[in-house]
């Protein structure tokens, strides 16, 4: 995972395959192969995203497991 401070972008390379097309979901850009395999995920406005994740991690309910396995 890489963070570019100038462009405020996080990029996560998942595979080395050629990129065929992209799908955008708000600040998320997912680059896909010809077979629709995710190759690269980019997060725009990364500092805003990181701030939201930090806030979420501090929530007490987020720290508890959803299911207990015995």
N, C-alpha and C positions, 0 to 999 in steps of 0.2 A: 504494500500500500504506500502511495506517495501523496504528499501534500505540497502543493505549489502555493506559497504564500502570496505571490504577486497576482495570480489569477483566482486565488481563494477556491481552489479545486482539489478534491481528493480523487485519486484514480486507483483502482484496484484491478490489476491484470489477473485474469483467471485462466487464460490459455493463450497459446501462441498462434492459433489458427488465424487465417485471413478474416477480416471483418467484411461482412456482406451488406448489412444494413443496421440501422439504429432505431431504438424506441425511446421516446421521452416520456417521463412521468414527473411532471413538475421540475424539481431540481435534480432529478436522477436521469442519467442518460445510459442506456444499456446497449452496448455494441454486440451484435450477434453474428455468428457464422452463417453460412448458407443453410446449414441444418438446424438453425435457430438455437445453437449452443451459445450461452453467454461467454464472451471473450474479454470484455472490458466493461467495468462499471465506473462512471464518473459522477461525482456529487458536486453540483454547483453550489455556490454560497456555503462552502464547507464550514466556515466558522459558526454560522447560524445553526447548521446541523449538529456540530459538535456541542454547542451550547445546549441544544435541546436534549441530546443524549446524556450530557452531564446532569441536567435537571431530572431526567427520567431515572437515572441510576440512584439519585438521592431519595427517591420515593420509597418508603418502607415496604409498600405492597409489591414493588418491583423486585425486591430482594428475596421474597419468599417464593419457593417453587410452586408451580401451578398444580402439580400432582406429586404426591408422596408414593414412592415405590417401596414396598416392603418385601 
